[in-house]
Amino acid sequence: MVRVRRTLFSGVSAFEESEIVVEAYKRFKFGAGMLEVIIRIRYELSVSHNHIHRCLMYHGLGRAEESKRKQRK
């Protein structure tokens, strides 16, 4: 599923983590920053907003902002 480059600290597999992120998104319809807080409180799981955004992008639920992707120099 989603490629994870970090070790597991919470004992939750990458697949379960990805399922939690998608479930939380479908329930609350917030972005990665707010989902980070919701997942930490409701599921007692610490997941960074960058990882949440990658999961959402993989499942087609997030979108990339082109203005943030271009080089400014």
C-alpha positions as CSV (number, residue, x, y, z in Angstrom):
1,M,0.0,0.0,0.0
2,V,1.7,3.2,1.3
3,R,5.5,3.1,1.5
4,V,6.6,3.9,5.0
5,R,10.2,5.0,5.7
6,R,10.1,5.0,9.4
7,T,10.0,2.3,12.1
8,L,6.9,1.4,14.0
9,F,6.8,3.1,17.4
10,S,3.1,2.4,18.3
11,G,2.9,-1.2,17.2
12,V,0.5,-0.4,14.4
13,S,1.3,-1.6,11.0
14,A,1.5,0.8,8.0
15,F,-1.6,-0.7,6.5
16,E,-3.7,-0.2,9.7
17,E,-2.3,3.4,9.9
18,S,-3.4,4.1,6.4
19,E,-6.9,2.7,7.1
20,I,-7.2,4.9,10.2
21,V,-6.2,8.0,8.1
22,V,-8.7,7.2,5.4
23,E,-11.5,6.4,7.9
24,A,-10.8,9.7,9.8
25,Y,-10.9,11.7,6.6
26,K,-14.2,10.2,5.4
27,R,-15.7,10.9,8.8
28,F,-14.4,14.4,9.4
29,K,-13.5,15.8,6.0
30,F,-10.5,17.8,7.3
31,G,-7.0,18.3,5.9
32,A,-3.9,16.7,7.1
33,G,-3.0,19.2,9.8
34,M,-6.4,18.9,11.5
35,L,-6.5,15.1,11.0
36,E,-3.2,14.9,12.8
37,V,-4.8,16.3,16.0
38,I,-8.0,14.2,15.6
39,I,-6.1,11.0,15.2
40,R,-3.8,11.8,18.1
41,I,-6.8,12.4,20.4
42,R,-9.4,9.9,19.1
43,Y,-7.2,7.0,18.1
44,E,-4.2,7.7,20.5
45,L,-1.8,7.4,17.6
46,S,0.9,9.8,16.6
47,V,1.1,10.3,12.8
48,S,2.7,13.3,11.2
49,H,0.7,15.6,8.9
50,N,3.1,14.9,6.1
51,H,2.5,11.1,6.4
52,I,-1.3,11.8,6.5
53,H,-1.1,13.9,3.4
54,R,0.9,11.2,1.6
55,C,-1.8,8.6,2.5
56,L,-4.6,10.9,1.3
57,M,-2.7,11.6,-2.0
58,Y,-2.2,7.8,-2.5
59,H,-5.9,7.1,-2.0
60,G,-7.0,10.0,-4.2
61,L,-8.5,12.0,-1.3
62,G,-5.9,14.8,-1.2
63,R,-4.7,17.3,-3.7
64,A,-1.3,18.9,-4.4
65,E,-1.2,22.7,-4.4
66,E,0.7,23.8,-7.5
67,S,1.7,27.1,-6.0
68,K,3.6,25.4,-3.2
69,R,5.4,23.0,-5.6
70,K,7.3,25.5,-7.8
71,Q,10.8,26.7,-7.0
72,R,10.8,30.3,-5.9
73,K,14.3,31.3,-6.8
